[in-house]
Amino acid sequence: MLRTSTSSTILSEIVRTNETCHLYSDACVALCKEMNLKVVDLWHAMQKREDWMTACFTDGLHLSEEGSNIVVEEILKVVKEADWEPCLHWKALPTEFAEDSPYDLVSSGGDATVNPSEWTIHRKIPWD
């Protein structure tokens, strides 16, 4: 259970359990499919782990590093598989400021600037 219950003097008691989150998630996924929309199904992705509650969340609400990694993986999976025009995969997007600029990094020799717009930075999760 994510949280046993919360109550408010303004709102009726709200009970959040893993079972109700599952129902809500399935309803959202079904609606997206019905509307022919791409969907990021985080509930099922996180539930693949036995220890999802402690591995994916720091306090039952906020994502841990592992939870954040799962979110990134699932979003990238949908973005890569989607047949959208224009493609939203980061490698397919045009570079907004590709031209050289005096505000770019200065090269080690000090005589030119270095445009970092095409750099591929090391990431724990490959984006390609």
C-alpha positions as CSV (number, residue, x, y, z in Angstrom):
1,M,0.0,0.0,0.0
2,L,1.4,3.4,-1.0
3,R,-0.4,5.2,1.8
4,T,-3.0,3.8,4.1
5,S,-5.2,6.8,4.0
6,T,-5.4,10.5,4.1
7,S,-8.3,12.6,5.3
8,S,-9.2,16.2,4.9
9,T,-11.9,18.3,6.5
10,I,-12.8,19.6,3.1
11,L,-12.6,16.3,1.1
12,S,-13.9,12.9,1.9
13,E,-11.4,10.3,3.0
14,I,-9.1,9.3,0.1
15,V,-7.7,5.8,0.3
16,R,-4.8,5.0,-2.0
17,T,-3.8,1.4,-2.3
18,N,-1.7,-0.5,-4.9
19,E,-4.9,-2.2,-6.0
20,T,-6.8,1.0,-6.7
21,C,-3.7,2.4,-8.4
22,H,-3.7,-0.7,-10.6
23,L,-7.4,-0.2,-11.5
24,Y,-6.8,3.5,-12.3
25,S,-3.7,2.7,-14.4
26,D,-5.5,0.0,-16.4
27,A,-8.4,2.4,-17.0
28,C,-6.0,5.1,-18.3
29,V,-4.1,2.7,-20.5
30,A,-7.4,1.4,-21.9
31,L,-8.7,4.9,-22.6
32,C,-5.4,5.8,-24.4
33,K,-5.7,2.7,-26.6
34,E,-9.4,3.5,-27.3
35,M,-8.4,7.0,-28.4
36,N,-5.4,5.7,-30.4
37,L,-2.9,7.6,-28.2
38,K,0.5,6.4,-27.1
39,V,0.8,5.7,-23.4
40,V,3.6,5.4,-20.8
41,D,2.5,2.6,-18.5
42,L,4.5,3.3,-15.3
43,W,2.4,1.1,-13.0
44,H,3.2,-2.1,-14.8
45,A,6.8,-1.1,-15.5
46,M,7.4,-0.6,-11.7
47,Q,5.5,-3.6,-10.7
48,K,8.0,-5.9,-12.5
49,R,10.2,-5.5,-9.5
50,E,9.3,-7.5,-6.3
51,D,10.7,-4.7,-4.2
52,W,9.1,-1.9,-6.2
53,M,7.9,0.0,-3.2
54,T,11.3,0.5,-1.6
55,A,13.4,0.4,-4.9
56,C,11.3,2.8,-6.9
57,F,10.2,5.3,-4.2
58,T,12.0,7.1,-1.4
59,D,8.9,7.6,0.7
60,G,6.0,6.0,-1.1
61,L,5.5,9.1,-3.3
62,H,8.7,10.5,-4.5
63,L,10.8,8.6,-7.0
64,S,14.2,7.1,-6.1
65,E,17.0,7.0,-8.7
66,E,15.8,3.5,-9.8
67,G,12.2,4.8,-10.1
68,S,13.4,7.8,-12.2
69,N,15.4,5.4,-14.4
70,I,12.2,3.3,-15.0
71,V,10.3,6.5,-16.0
72,V,13.1,7.5,-18.4
73,E,13.2,4.0,-20.0
74,E,9.4,3.9,-20.4
75,I,9.2,7.4,-21.9
76,L,12.1,6.7,-24.3
77,K,10.5,3.4,-25.4
78,V,7.3,5.2,-26.3
79,V,9.0,8.1,-28.0
80,K,11.3,5.8,-30.1
81,E,8.4,3.5,-31.1
82,A,5.9,6.3,-32.0
83,D,5.4,7.2,-35.6
84,W,5.0,10.9,-35.0
85,E,5.7,13.7,-37.4
86,P,8.0,15.3,-36.5
87,C,9.7,12.6,-34.6
88,L,10.3,13.5,-31.0
89,H,13.3,11.3,-30.4
90,W,16.1,13.6,-29.3
91,K,18.5,12.4,-32.1
92,A,15.9,13.3,-34.7
93,L,15.2,16.9,-33.4
94,P,17.0,19.7,-35.1
95,T,19.6,21.5,-33.1
96,E,18.3,24.9,-32.2
97,F,21.6,26.8,-31.8
98,A,23.9,24.8,-34.1
99,E,25.8,27.9,-35.3
100,D,29.0,28.9,-33.6
101,S,28.5,31.5,-31.0
102,P,30.9,33.6,-28.8
103,Y,29.0,32.2,-25.9
104,D,30.1,28.6,-26.6
105,L,32.9,27.0,-24.7
106,V,36.4,28.2,-25.5
107,S,38.7,25.6,-26.9
108,S,41.8,24.5,-25.0
109,G,44.0,26.5,-27.3
110,G,41.9,29.6,-26.5
111,D,41.7,30.6,-30.2
112,A,38.2,29.2,-31.0
113,T,34.9,28.2,-29.5
114,V,33.6,24.7,-29.2
115,N,29.9,24.1,-30.0
116,P,28.6,21.3,-27.7
117,S,25.2,20.9,-29.4
118,E,26.2,17.6,-31.1
119,W,28.0,16.1,-28.2
120,T,26.8,12.7,-26.9
121,I,27.2,12.8,-23.1
122,H,27.7,9.6,-21.2
123,R,24.4,8.5,-19.5
124,K,23.6,5.5,-17.4
125,I,20.7,4.8,-19.7
126,P,21.6,4.8,-23.4
127,W,19.4,7.2,-25.4
128,D,20.1,5.7,-28.8
